[in-house]
Amino acid sequence: MKGDRVEIVVDAGDTTRTYEVVASRAGRRVETAVRRGVVEVSEVTRSGSVVRTARFMATRVLALVEQPVPREDASERPPTGGGPGSWGTP
C-alpha cells in the first residue's frame, strides 16, 4: 500500500548507511526476501511486477525495519447508508 516503507541499515566499514524503500504510489507494496546471502527489498505493483529493487549482502545488514502504513479496520469505519434519510429507503 502507498506509504509502506522498509529501512535498511548497512555496515559500510567505519560507518553505517541507511537506505529506505518506499511504496511511492497507490496500490504498490514493499516486499522483502533473503536468498543465498542477499537481502532483497522490492517495490511491487498490484499485478506483481517489480518496479525497483535494492540488494544488500546479508552479512553487512545490521537492521531491516518494516514500517507498514496503519490500515483502517472495518470495525473502525463509520456506517454507510441504510439510516434514516438515506436513498433507497421506502
Distance bins in CASP14 RR format, pairs under 12 A and 6 or more apart:
PFRMAT RR
TARGET T0000
AUTHOR 0000-0000-0000
RMODE 2
METHOD distances of the structure
MODEL  1
1 22 0 0 0 0 0 1 0 0 0 0 0
1 23 1 0 0 1 0 0 0 0 0 0 0
1 24 0 0 0 0 0 1 0 0 0 0 0
1 25 0 0 0 0 0 1 0 0 0 0 0
1 26 1 0 0 1 0 0 0 0 0 0 0
1 27 1 0 0 1 0 0 0 0 0 0 0
1 28 1 0 0 1 0 0 0 0 0 0 0
1 29 1 0 0 1 0 0 0 0 0 0 0
1 30 0 0 0 0 1 0 0 0 0 0 0
1 43 0 0 0 0 0 1 0 0 0 0 0
1 44 0 0 0 0 0 1 0 0 0 0 0
1 45 0 0 0 0 0 1 0 0 0 0 0
1 46 0 0 0 0 0 1 0 0 0 0 0
1 67 0 0 0 0 0 1 0 0 0 0 0
1 68 1 0 0 1 0 0 0 0 0 0 0
1 69 1 0 1 0 0 0 0 0 0 0 0
1 70 0 0 0 0 1 0 0 0 0 0 0
1 71 1 0 0 1 0 0 0 0 0 0 0
1 72 0 0 0 0 0 1 0 0 0 0 0
2 22 0 0 0 0 1 0 0 0 0 0 0
2 23 1 0 1 0 0 0 0 0 0 0 0
2 24 1 0 0 1 0 0 0 0 0 0 0
2 25 1 0 1 0 0 0 0 0 0 0 0
2 26 1 0 1 0 0 0 0 0 0 0 0
2 27 1 0 0 1 0 0 0 0 0 0 0
2 28 1 0 0 1 0 0 0 0 0 0 0
2 29 0 0 0 0 1 0 0 0 0 0 0
2 30 0 0 0 0 0 1 0 0 0 0 0
2 43 0 0 0 0 0 1 0 0 0 0 0
2 45 0 0 0 0 0 1 0 0 0 0 0
2 46 0 0 0 0 0 1 0 0 0 0 0
2 68 0 0 0 0 0 1 0 0 0 0 0
2 69 1 0 0 1 0 0 0 0 0 0 0
2 71 0 0 0 0 0 1 0 0 0 0 0
3 20 0 0 0 0 0 1 0 0 0 0 0
3 21 0 0 0 0 0 1 0 0 0 0 0
3 22 1 0 0 1 0 0 0 0 0 0 0
3 23 1 0 1 0 0 0 0 0 0 0 0
3 24 1 0 0 1 0 0 0 0 0 0 0
3 25 0 0 0 0 1 0 0 0 0 0 0
3 26 0 0 0 0 1 0 0 0 0 0 0
3 27 0 0 0 0 1 0 0 0 0 0 0
3 28 0 0 0 0 1 0 0 0 0 0 0
3 29 0 0 0 0 1 0 0 0 0 0 0
3 30 0 0 0 0 1 0 0 0 0 0 0
3 43 0 0 0 0 0 1 0 0 0 0 0
3 66 0 0 0 0 0 1 0 0 0 0 0
3 67 0 0 0 0 1 0 0 0 0 0 0
3 68 0 0 0 0 1 0 0 0 0 0 0
3 69 1 0 1 0 0 0 0 0 0 0 0
3 70 0 0 0 0 0 1 0 0 0 0 0
3 71 0 0 0 0 0 1 0 0 0 0 0
4 20 0 0 0 0 0 1 0 0 0 0 0
4 21 0 0 0 0 1 0 0 0 0 0 0
4 22 1 0 0 1 0 0 0 0 0 0 0
4 23 1 0 1 0 0 0 0 0 0 0 0
4 24 0 0 0 0 1 0 0 0 0 0 0
4 25 0 0 0 0 0 1 0 0 0 0 0
4 26 0 0 0 0 0 1 0 0 0 0 0
4 27 0 0 0 0 1 0 0 0 0 0 0
4 28 1 0 0 1 0 0 0 0 0 0 0
4 29 1 0 1 0 0 0 0 0 0 0 0
4 30 1 0 1 0 0 0 0 0 0 0 0
4 31 0 0 0 0 1 0 0 0 0 0 0
4 32 0 0 0 0 0 1 0 0 0 0 0
4 41 0 0 0 0 0 1 0 0 0 0 0
4 42 0 0 0 0 0 1 0 0 0 0 0
4 43 0 0 0 0 1 0 0 0 0 0 0
4 44 0 0 0 0 0 1 0 0 0 0 0
4 65 0 0 0 0 0 1 0 0 0 0 0
4 66 1 0 0 1 0 0 0 0 0 0 0
4 67 1 0 0 1 0 0 0 0 0 0 0
4 68 1 0 1 0 0 0 0 0 0 0 0
4 69 1 0 1 0 0 0 0 0 0 0 0
4 70 0 0 0 0 0 1 0 0 0 0 0
4 71 0 0 0 0 0 1 0 0 0 0 0
5 18 0 0 0 0 0 1 0 0 0 0 0
5 19 0 0 0 0 0 1 0 0 0 0 0
5 20 1 0 1 0 0 0 0 0 0 0 0
5 21 1 0 0 1 0 0 0 0 0 0 0
5 22 1 0 1 0 0 0 0 0 0 0 0
5 23 1 0 0 1 0 0 0 0 0 0 0
5 24 0 0 0 0 1 0 0 0 0 0 0
5 28 0 0 0 0 0 1 0 0 0 0 0
5 29 0 0 0 0 0 1 0 0 0 0 0
5 30 1 0 0 1 0 0 0 0 0 0 0
5 32 0 0 0 0 0 1 0 0 0 0 0
5 41 0 0 0 0 1 0 0 0 0 0 0
5 43 0 0 0 0 1 0 0 0 0 0 0
5 54 0 0 0 0 0 1 0 0 0 0 0
5 64 0 0 0 0 0 1 0 0 0 0 0
5 65 0 0 0 0 1 0 0 0 0 0 0
5 66 0 0 0 0 1 0 0 0 0 0 0
5 67 1 0 1 0 0 0 0 0 0 0 0
5 68 0 0 0 0 1 0 0 0 0 0 0
5 69 0 0 0 0 1 0 0 0 0 0 0
6 18 0 0 0 0 0 1 0 0 0 0 0
6 19 0 0 0 0 1 0 0 0 0 0 0
6 20 1 0 0 1 0 0 0 0 0 0 0
6 21 1 0 1 0 0 0 0 0 0 0 0
6 22 0 0 0 0 1 0 0 0 0 0 0
6 23 0 0 0 0 1 0 0 0 0 0 0
6 29 0 0 0 0 0 1 0 0 0 0 0
6 30 1 0 1 0 0 0 0 0 0 0 0
6 31 0 0 0 0 1 0 0 0 0 0 0
6 32 1 0 0 1 0 0 0 0 0 0 0
6 33 0 0 0 0 0 1 0 0 0 0 0
6 39 0 0 0 0 1 0 0 0 0 0 0
6 40 0 0 0 0 0 1 0 0 0 0 0
6 41 1 0 1 0 0 0 0 0 0 0 0
6 42 0 0 0 0 1 0 0 0 0 0 0
6 43 0 0 0 0 1 0 0 0 0 0 0
6 44 0 0 0 0 0 1 0 0 0 0 0
6 53 0 0 0 0 0 1 0 0 0 0 0
6 54 0 0 0 0 1 0 0 0 0 0 0
6 56 0 0 0 0 0 1 0 0 0 0 0
6 61 0 0 0 0 0 1 0 0 0 0 0
6 63 0 0 0 0 0 1 0 0 0 0 0
6 64 1 0 0 1 0 0 0 0 0 0 0
6 65 1 0 0 1 0 0 0 0 0 0 0
6 66 1 0 1 0 0 0 0 0 0 0 0
6 67 1 0 0 1 0 0 0 0 0 0 0
6 68 0 0 0 0 1 0 0 0 0 0 0
7 16 0 0 0 0 0 1 0 0 0 0 0
7 17 0 0 0 0 0 1 0 0 0 0 0
7 18 1 0 0 1 0 0 0 0 0 0 0
7 19 1 0 0 1 0 0 0 0 0 0 0
7 20 1 0 1 0 0 0 0 0 0 0 0
7 21 0 0 0 0 1 0 0 0 0 0 0
7 22 0 0 0 0 1 0 0 0 0 0 0
7 30 0 0 0 0 0 1 0 0 0 0 0
7 32 0 0 0 0 0 1 0 0 0 0 0
7 41 0 0 0 0 1 0 0 0 0 0 0
7 54 0 0 0 0 0 1 0 0 0 0 0
7 56 0 0 0 0 0 1 0 0 0 0 0
7 61 0 0 0 0 0 1 0 0 0 0 0
7 62 0 0 0 0 0 1 0 0 0 0 0
7 63 1 0 0 1 0 0 0 0 0 0 0
7 64 1 0 0 1 0 0 0 0 0 0 0
7 65 1 0 1 0 0 0 0 0 0 0 0
7 66 0 0 0 0 1 0 0 0 0 0 0
7 67 1 0 0 1 0 0 0 0 0 0 0
8 16 0 0 0 0 0 1 0 0 0 0 0
8 17 0 0 0 0 1 0 0 0 0 0 0
8 18 1 0 0 1 0 0 0 0 0 0 0
8 19 1 0 1 0 0 0 0 0 0 0 0
8 20 1 0 0 1 0 0 0 0 0 0 0
8 21 1 0 0 1 0 0 0 0 0 0 0
8 22 0 0 0 0 0 1 0 0 0 0 0
8 30 0 0 0 0 0 1 0 0 0 0 0
8 32 0 0 0 0 1 0 0 0 0 0 0
8 34 0 0 0 0 0 1 0 0 0 0 0
8 39 1 0 0 1 0 0 0 0 0 0 0
8 40 0 0 0 0 0 1 0 0 0 0 0
8 41 1 0 0 1 0 0 0 0 0 0 0
8 54 1 0 0 1 0 0 0 0 0 0 0
8 55 0 0 0 0 0 1 0 0 0 0 0
8 56 1 0 0 1 0 0 0 0 0 0 0
8 57 0 0 0 0 0 1 0 0 0 0 0
8 58 0 0 0 0 0 1 0 0 0 0 0
8 60 0 0 0 0 1 0 0 0 0 0 0
8 61 1 0 0 1 0 0 0 0 0 0 0
8 62 0 0 0 0 1 0 0 0 0 0 0
8 63 1 0 0 1 0 0 0 0 0 0 0
8 64 1 0 1 0 0 0 0 0 0 0 0
8 65 1 0 0 1 0 0 0 0 0 0 0
8 66 0 0 0 0 0 1 0 0 0 0 0
8 67 0 0 0 0 0 1 0 0 0 0 0
9 15 0 0 0 0 0 1 0 0 0 0 0
9 16 1 0 1 0 0 0 0 0 0 0 0
9 17 1 0 0 1 0 0 0 0 0 0 0
9 18 1 0 1 0 0 0 0 0 0 0 0
9 19 0 0 0 0 1 0 0 0 0 0 0
9 20 0 0 0 0 0 1 0 0 0 0 0
9 39 0 0 0 0 0 1 0 0 0 0 0
9 56 0 0 0 0 1 0 0 0 0 0 0
9 60 0 0 0 0 1 0 0 0 0 0 0
9 61 1 0 0 1 0 0 0 0 0 0 0
9 62 1 0 1 0 0 0 0 0 0 0 0
9 63 1 0 1 0 0 0 0 0 0 0 0
9 64 1 0 0 1 0 0 0 0 0 0 0
9 65 1 0 0 1 0 0 0 0 0 0 0
10 16 1 0 0 1 0 0 0 0 0 0 0
10 17 1 0 1 0 0 0 0 0 0 0 0
10 18 1 0 0 1 0 0 0 0 0 0 0
10 19 1 0 0 1 0 0 0 0 0 0 0
10 20 0 0 0 0 0 1 0 0 0 0 0
10 39 0 0 0 0 1 0 0 0 0 0 0
10 41 0 0 0 0 0 1 0 0 0 0 0
10 54 0 0 0 0 1 0 0 0 0 0 0
10 55 0 0 0 0 0 1 0 0 0 0 0
10 56 1 0 1 0 0 0 0 0 0 0 0
10 57 0 0 0 0 1 0 0 0 0 0 0
10 58 0 0 0 0 0 1 0 0 0 0 0
10 59 0 0 0 0 0 1 0 0 0 0 0
10 60 1 0 1 0 0 0 0 0 0 0 0
10 61 1 0 1 0 0 0 0 0 0 0 0
10 62 1 0 0 1 0 0 0 0 0 0 0
10 63 0 0 0 0 1 0 0 0 0 0 0
10 64 0 0 0 0 1 0 0 0 0 0 0
11 17 0 0 0 0 1 0 0 0 0 0 0
11 18 0 0 0 0 0 1 0 0 0 0 0
11 56 0 0 0 0 1 0 0 0 0 0 0
11 57 0 0 0 0 1 0 0 0 0 0 0
11 58 0 0 0 0 0 1 0 0 0 0 0
11 59 0 0 0 0 1 0 0 0 0 0 0
11 60 1 0 1 0 0 0 0 0 0 0 0
11 61 1 0 0 1 0 0 0 0 0 0 0
11 62 1 0 1 0 0 0 0 0 0 0 0
11 63 0 0 0 0 0 1 0 0 0 0 0
12 18 0 0 0 0 0 1 0 0 0 0 0
12 19 0 0 0 0 0 1 0 0 0 0 0
12 56 0 0 0 0 0 1 0 0 0 0 0
12 57 0 0 0 0 0 1 0 0 0 0 0
12 60 1 0 0 1 0 0 0 0 0 0 0
12 61 0 0 0 0 0 1 0 0 0 0 0
12 62 0 0 0 0 0 1 0 0 0 0 0
13 59 0 0 0 0 0 1 0 0 0 0 0
13 60 0 0 0 0 1 0 0 0 0 0 0
13 62 0 0 0 0 0 1 0 0 0 0 0
15 62 0 0 0 0 0 1 0 0 0 0 0
16 60 0 0 0 0 1 0 0 0 0 0 0
16 61 0 0 0 0 0 1 0 0 0 0 0
16 62 1 0 0 1 0 0 0 0 0 0 0
16 63 0 0 0 0 1 0 0 0 0 0 0
17 54 0 0 0 0 0 1 0 0 0 0 0
17 56 0 0 0 0 1 0 0 0 0 0 0
17 60 0 0 0 0 1 0 0 0 0 0 0
17 61 0 0 0 0 0 1 0 0 0 0 0
17 62 0 0 0 0 1 0 0 0 0 0 0
17 63 0 0 0 0 0 1 0 0 0 0 0
18 54 0 0 0 0 0 1 0 0 0 0 0
18 56 0 0 0 0 0 1 0 0 0 0 0
18 61 0 0 0 0 0 1 0 0 0 0 0
18 62 0 0 0 0 1 0 0 0 0 0 0
18 63 0 0 0 0 1 0 0 0 0 0 0
18 64 0 0 0 0 0 1 0 0 0 0 0
18 65 0 0 0 0 1 0 0 0 0 0 0
19 39 0 0 0 0 0 1 0 0 0 0 0
19 41 0 0 0 0 1 0 0 0 0 0 0
19 52 0 0 0 0 0 1 0 0 0 0 0
19 53 0 0 0 0 0 1 0 0 0 0 0
19 54 1 0 0 1 0 0 0 0 0 0 0
19 55 0 0 0 0 0 1 0 0 0 0 0
19 56 1 0 0 1 0 0 0 0 0 0 0
19 60 0 0 0 0 0 1 0 0 0 0 0
19 61 0 0 0 0 1 0 0 0 0 0 0
19 62 0 0 0 0 0 1 0 0 0 0 0
19 63 0 0 0 0 0 1 0 0 0 0 0
19 64 0 0 0 0 0 1 0 0 0 0 0
19 65 0 0 0 0 0 1 0 0 0 0 0
20 30 0 0 0 0 1 0 0 0 0 0 0
20 41 0 0 0 0 1 0 0 0 0 0 0
20 43 0 0 0 0 0 1 0 0 0 0 0
20 54 0 0 0 0 1 0 0 0 0 0 0
20 64 0 0 0 0 0 1 0 0 0 0 0
20 65 0 0 0 0 1 0 0 0 0 0 0
20 66 0 0 0 0 0 1 0 0 0 0 0
20 67 0 0 0 0 1 0 0 0 0 0 0
21 28 0 0 0 0 0 1 0 0 0 0 0
21 29 0 0 0 0 0 1 0 0 0 0 0
21 30 1 0 1 0 0 0 0 0 0 0 0
21 31 0 0 0 0 1 0 0 0 0 0 0
21 32 0 0 0 0 1 0 0 0 0 0 0
21 39 0 0 0 0 0 1 0 0 0 0 0
21 40 0 0 0 0 0 1 0 0 0 0 0
21 41 1 0 1 0 0 0 0 0 0 0 0
21 42 1 0 0 1 0 0 0 0 0 0 0
21 43 1 0 0 1 0 0 0 0 0 0 0
21 44 0 0 0 0 0 1 0 0 0 0 0
21 50 0 0 0 0 0 1 0 0 0 0 0
21 51 0 0 0 0 1 0 0 0 0 0 0
21 52 1 0 0 1 0 0 0 0 0 0 0
21 53 0 0 0 0 1 0 0 0 0 0 0
21 54 1 0 1 0 0 0 0 0 0 0 0
21 55 0 0 0 0 0 1 0 0 0 0 0
21 56 0 0 0 0 0 1 0 0 0 0 0
21 64 0 0 0 0 0 1 0 0 0 0 0
21 65 0 0 0 0 0 1 0 0 0 0 0
21 66 0 0 0 0 0 1 0 0 0 0 0
21 67 0 0 0 0 0 1 0 0 0 0 0
22 28 0 0 0 0 1 0 0 0 0 0 0
22 29 0 0 0 0 0 1 0 0 0 0 0
22 30 1 0 0 1 0 0 0 0 0 0 0
22 41 0 0 0 0 0 1 0 0 0 0 0
22 43 1 0 0 1 0 0 0 0 0 0 0
22 51 0 0 0 0 0 1 0 0 0 0 0
22 52 0 0 0 0 0 1 0 0 0 0 0
22 54 0 0 0 0 0 1 0 0 0 0 0
22 66 0 0 0 0 0 1 0 0 0 0 0
22 67 0 0 0 0 1 0 0 0 0 0 0
22 68 0 0 0 0 0 1 0 0 0 0 0
22 69 0 0 0 0 0 1 0 0 0 0 0
23 29 1 0 1 0 0 0 0 0 0 0 0
23 30 1 0 1 0 0 0 0 0 0 0 0
23 31 0 0 0 0 1 0 0 0 0 0 0
23 41 0 0 0 0 0 1 0 0 0 0 0
23 42 0 0 0 0 0 1 0 0 0 0 0
23 43 1 0 1 0 0 0 0 0 0 0 0
23 44 0 0 0 0 1 0 0 0 0 0 0
23 45 0 0 0 0 1 0 0 0 0 0 0
23 46 0 0 0 0 0 1 0 0 0 0 0
23 51 0 0 0 0 1 0 0 0 0 0 0
23 52 0 0 0 0 0 1 0 0 0 0 0
23 66 0 0 0 0 0 1 0 0 0 0 0
23 67 0 0 0 0 0 1 0 0 0 0 0
23 68 0 0 0 0 1 0 0 0 0 0 0
23 69 0 0 0 0 1 0 0 0 0 0 0
24 30 0 0 0 0 1 0 0 0 0 0 0
24 43 1 0 0 1 0 0 0 0 0 0 0
24 44 0 0 0 0 0 1 0 0 0 0 0
24 45 0 0 0 0 0 1 0 0 0 0 0
24 51 0 0 0 0 1 0 0 0 0 0 0
24 52 0 0 0 0 1 0 0 0 0 0 0
25 43 0 0 0 0 1 0 0 0 0 0 0
25 44 0 0 0 0 0 1 0 0 0 0 0
25 45 0 0 0 0 1 0 0 0 0 0 0
25 46 0 0 0 0 0 1 0 0 0 0 0
25 51 0 0 0 0 1 0 0 0 0 0 0
25 52 0 0 0 0 0 1 0 0 0 0 0
26 45 0 0 0 0 0 1 0 0 0 0 0
26 46 0 0 0 0 1 0 0 0 0 0 0
26 69 0 0 0 0 0 1 0 0 0 0 0
27 43 0 0 0 0 0 1 0 0 0 0 0
27 44 0 0 0 0 1 0 0 0 0 0 0
27 45 1 0 0 1 0 0 0 0 0 0 0
27 46 1 0 1 0 0 0 0 0 0 0 0
27 47 0 0 0 0 0 1 0 0 0 0 0
27 48 0 0 0 0 0 1 0 0 0 0 0
27 51 0 0 0 0 0 1 0 0 0 0 0
27 69 0 0 0 0 0 1 0 0 0 0 0
28 42 0 0 0 0 0 1 0 0 0 0 0
28 43 1 0 1 0 0 0 0 0 0 0 0
28 44 1 0 0 1 0 0 0 0 0 0 0
28 45 1 0 1 0 0 0 0 0 0 0 0
28 46 1 0 0 1 0 0 0 0 0 0 0
28 47 0 0 0 0 0 1 0 0 0 0 0
28 48 0 0 0 0 1 0 0 0 0 0 0
28 49 0 0 0 0 0 1 0 0 0 0 0
28 50 0 0 0 0 0 1 0 0 0 0 0
28 51 1 0 0 1 0 0 0 0 0 0 0
28 52 0 0 0 0 0 1 0 0 0 0 0
28 69 0 0 0 0 0 1 0 0 0 0 0
29 41 0 0 0 0 0 1 0 0 0 0 0
29 42 0 0 0 0 1 0 0 0 0 0 0
29 43 1 0 0 1 0 0 0 0 0 0 0
29 44 1 0 1 0 0 0 0 0 0 0 0
29 45 0 0 0 0 1 0 0 0 0 0 0
29 46 0 0 0 0 1 0 0 0 0 0 0
29 47 0 0 0 0 0 1 0 0 0 0 0
29 48 0 0 0 0 1 0 0 0 0 0 0
29 49 0 0 0 0 0 1 0 0 0 0 0
29 50 0 0 0 0 0 1 0 0 0 0 0
29 51 0 0 0 0 0 1 0 0 0 0 0
29 66 0 0 0 0 0 1 0 0 0 0 0
29 68 0 0 0 0 1 0 0 0 0 0 0
29 69 0 0 0 0 1 0 0 0 0 0 0
29 71 0 0 0 0 0 1 0 0 0 0 0
30 40 0 0 0 0 0 1 0 0 0 0 0
30 41 1 0 0 1 0 0 0 0 0 0 0
30 42 1 0 0 1 0 0 0 0 0 0 0
30 43 1 0 1 0 0 0 0 0 0 0 0
30 44 1 0 0 1 0 0 0 0 0 0 0
30 45 0 0 0 0 0 1 0 0 0 0 0
30 50 0 0 0 0 0 1 0 0 0 0 0
30 51 0 0 0 0 0 1 0 0 0 0 0
30 52 0 0 0 0 0 1 0 0 0 0 0
30 53 0 0 0 0 0 1 0 0 0 0 0
30 54 0 0 0 0 1 0 0 0 0 0 0
30 64 0 0 0 0 0 1 0 0 0 0 0
30 65 0 0 0 0 0 1 0 0 0 0 0
30 66 1 0 0 1 0 0 0 0 0 0 0
30 67 0 0 0 0 1 0 0 0 0 0 0
30 68 0 0 0 0 1 0 0 0 0 0 0
30 69 0 0 0 0 0 1 0 0 0 0 0
31 39 0 0 0 0 0 1 0 0 0 0 0
31 40 0 0 0 0 1 0 0 0 0 0 0
31 41 1 0 0 1 0 0 0 0 0 0 0
31 42 1 0 1 0 0 0 0 0 0 0 0
31 43 0 0 0 0 1 0 0 0 0 0 0
31 44 1 0 1 0 0 0 0 0 0 0 0
31 45 0 0 0 0 0 1 0 0 0 0 0
31 48 0 0 0 0 1 0 0 0 0 0 0
31 49 0 0 0 0 0 1 0 0 0 0 0
31 50 0 0 0 0 1 0 0 0 0 0 0
31 51 0 0 0 0 0 1 0 0 0 0 0
31 52 0 0 0 0 0 1 0 0 0 0 0
31 53 0 0 0 0 1 0 0 0 0 0 0
31 54 0 0 0 0 0 1 0 0 0 0 0
31 66 0 0 0 0 1 0 0 0 0 0 0
31 68 0 0 0 0 0 1 0 0 0 0 0
32 38 0 0 0 0 0 1 0 0 0 0 0
32 39 1 0 0 1 0 0 0 0 0 0 0
32 40 1 0 0 1 0 0 0 0 0 0 0
32 41 1 0 1 0 0 0 0 0 0 0 0
32 42 1 0 0 1 0 0 0 0 0 0 0
32 43 0 0 0 0 0 1 0 0 0 0 0
32 44 0 0 0 0 0 1 0 0 0 0 0
32 53 0 0 0 0 0 1 0 0 0 0 0
32 54 0 0 0 0 1 0 0 0 0 0 0
32 55 0 0 0 0 0 1 0 0 0 0 0
32 56 0 0 0 0 0 1 0 0 0 0 0
32 58 0 0 0 0 0 1 0 0 0 0 0
32 61 0 0 0 0 0 1 0 0 0 0 0
32 64 1 0 0 1 0 0 0 0 0 0 0
32 65 0 0 0 0 0 1 0 0 0 0 0
32 66 1 0 0 1 0 0 0 0 0 0 0
32 67 0 0 0 0 0 1 0 0 0 0 0
32 68 0 0 0 0 0 1 0 0 0 0 0
33 39 1 0 0 1 0 0 0 0 0 0 0
33 40 1 0 1 0 0 0 0 0 0 0 0
33 41 0 0 0 0 1 0 0 0 0 0 0
33 42 1 0 0 1 0 0 0 0 0 0 0
33 44 0 0 0 0 0 1 0 0 0 0 0
33 50 0 0 0 0 0 1 0 0 0 0 0
33 53 0 0 0 0 1 0 0 0 0 0 0
33 54 0 0 0 0 0 1 0 0 0 0 0
33 55 0 0 0 0 1 0 0 0 0 0 0
33 56 0 0 0 0 0 1 0 0 0 0 0
33 58 0 0 0 0 0 1 0 0 0 0 0
33 64 0 0 0 0 0 1 0 0 0 0 0
34 40 1 0 0 1 0 0 0 0 0 0 0
34 41 0 0 0 0 0 1 0 0 0 0 0
34 55 0 0 0 0 0 1 0 0 0 0 0
34 56 0 0 0 0 1 0 0 0 0 0 0
34 57 0 0 0 0 0 1 0 0 0 0 0
34 58 1 0 0 1 0 0 0 0 0 0 0
34 59 0 0 0 0 0 1 0 0 0 0 0
34 61 0 0 0 0 1 0 0 0 0 0 0
34 64 0 0 0 0 1 0 0 0 0 0 0
35 41 0 0 0 0 0 1 0 0 0 0 0
35 42 0 0 0 0 0 1 0 0 0 0 0
35 53 0 0 0 0 0 1 0 0 0 0 0
35 55 0 0 0 0 1 0 0 0 0 0 0
35 56 0 0 0 0 0 1 0 0 0 0 0
35 57 0 0 0 0 0 1 0 0 0 0 0
35 58 0 0 0 0 1 0 0 0 0 0 0
36 55 0 0 0 0 0 1 0 0 0 0 0
36 57 0 0 0 0 0 1 0 0 0 0 0
36 58 0 0 0 0 1 0 0 0 0 0 0
36 59 0 0 0 0 0 1 0 0 0 0 0
37 55 0 0 0 0 0 1 0 0 0 0 0
37 56 0 0 0 0 1 0 0 0 0 0 0
37 57 1 0 0 1 0 0 0 0 0 0 0
37 58 1 0 1 0 0 0 0 0 0 0 0
37 59 1 0 0 1 0 0 0 0 0 0 0
37 60 0 0 0 0 0 1 0 0 0 0 0
37 61 0 0 0 0 1 0 0 0 0 0 0
38 53 0 0 0 0 0 1 0 0 0 0 0
38 54 0 0 0 0 0 1 0 0 0 0 0
38 55 1 0 1 0 0 0 0 0 0 0 0
38 56 1 0 0 1 0 0 0 0 0 0 0
38 57 1 0 0 1 0 0 0 0 0 0 0
38 58 1 0 0 1 0 0 0 0 0 0 0
38 59 0 0 0 0 1 0 0 0 0 0 0
38 60 0 0 0 0 0 1 0 0 0 0 0
38 61 0 0 0 0 1 0 0 0 0 0 0
39 53 0 0 0 0 0 1 0 0 0 0 0
39 54 0 0 0 0 1 0 0 0 0 0 0
39 55 1 0 0 1 0 0 0 0 0 0 0
39 56 1 0 1 0 0 0 0 0 0 0 0
39 57 1 0 0 1 0 0 0 0 0 0 0
39 58 1 0 1 0 0 0 0 0 0 0 0
39 59 0 0 0 0 1 0 0 0 0 0 0
39 60 0 0 0 0 1 0 0 0 0 0 0
39 61 1 0 1 0 0 0 0 0 0 0 0
39 62 0 0 0 0 0 1 0 0 0 0 0
39 63 0 0 0 0 0 1 0 0 0 0 0
39 64 1 0 0 1 0 0 0 0 0 0 0
40 50 0 0 0 0 1 0 0 0 0 0 0
40 52 0 0 0 0 0 1 0 0 0 0 0
40 53 1 0 0 1 0 0 0 0 0 0 0
40 54 1 0 0 1 0 0 0 0 0 0 0
40 55 1 0 1 0 0 0 0 0 0 0 0
40 56 0 0 0 0 1 0 0 0 0 0 0
40 57 0 0 0 0 0 1 0 0 0 0 0
40 58 0 0 0 0 1 0 0 0 0 0 0
40 61 0 0 0 0 0 1 0 0 0 0 0
40 64 0 0 0 0 0 1 0 0 0 0 0
41 50 0 0 0 0 0 1 0 0 0 0 0
41 51 0 0 0 0 0 1 0 0 0 0 0
41 52 0 0 0 0 1 0 0 0 0 0 0
41 53 1 0 0 1 0 0 0 0 0 0 0
41 54 1 0 1 0 0 0 0 0 0 0 0
41 55 1 0 0 1 0 0 0 0 0 0 0
41 56 0 0 0 0 1 0 0 0 0 0 0
41 61 0 0 0 0 0 1 0 0 0 0 0
41 64 1 0 0 1 0 0 0 0 0 0 0
41 65 0 0 0 0 0 1 0 0 0 0 0
41 66 0 0 0 0 1 0 0 0 0 0 0
42 48 0 0 0 0 1 0 0 0 0 0 0
42 49 0 0 0 0 1 0 0 0 0 0 0
42 50 1 0 1 0 0 0 0 0 0 0 0
42 51 1 0 0 1 0 0 0 0 0 0 0
42 52 1 0 0 1 0 0 0 0 0 0 0
42 53 1 0 1 0 0 0 0 0 0 0 0
42 54 1 0 0 1 0 0 0 0 0 0 0
42 55 0 0 0 0 1 0 0 0 0 0 0
43 49 0 0 0 0 0 1 0 0 0 0 0
43 50 1 0 0 1 0 0 0 0 0 0 0
43 51 1 0 1 0 0 0 0 0 0 0 0
43 52 1 0 1 0 0 0 0 0 0 0 0
43 53 1 0 0 1 0 0 0 0 0 0 0
43 54 0 0 0 0 1 0 0 0 0 0 0
44 50 1 0 1 0 0 0 0 0 0 0 0
44 51 1 0 0 1 0 0 0 0 0 0 0
44 52 0 0 0 0 1 0 0 0 0 0 0
44 53 0 0 0 0 1 0 0 0 0 0 0
45 51 1 0 0 1 0 0 0 0 0 0 0
45 52 0 0 0 0 0 1 0 0 0 0 0
54 61 0 0 0 0 0 1 0 0 0 0 0
54 64 0 0 0 0 0 1 0 0 0 0 0
55 61 0 0 0 0 0 1 0 0 0 0 0
56 62 0 0 0 0 0 1 0 0 0 0 0
56 63 0 0 0 0 0 1 0 0 0 0 0
56 64 0 0 0 0 1 0 0 0 0 0 0
58 64 0 0 0 0 1 0 0 0 0 0 0
70 76 0 0 0 0 0 1 0 0 0 0 0
71 77 0 0 0 0 0 1 0 0 0 0 0
72 78 0 0 0 0 0 1 0 0 0 0 0
74 80 0 0 0 0 0 1 0 0 0 0 0
79 86 0 0 0 0 0 1 0 0 0 0 0
80 86 0 0 0 0 1 0 0 0 0 0 0
80 87 0 0 0 0 0 1 0 0 0 0 0
81 87 0 0 0 0 1 0 0 0 0 0 0
81 88 0 0 0 0 1 0 0 0 0 0 0
81 89 0 0 0 0 1 0 0 0 0 0 0
82 88 0 0 0 0 1 0 0 0 0 0 0
82 89 1 0 0 1 0 0 0 0 0 0 0
82 90 0 0 0 0 0 1 0 0 0 0 0
83 89 1 0 0 1 0 0 0 0 0 0 0
84 90 0 0 0 0 0 1 0 0 0 0 0
END
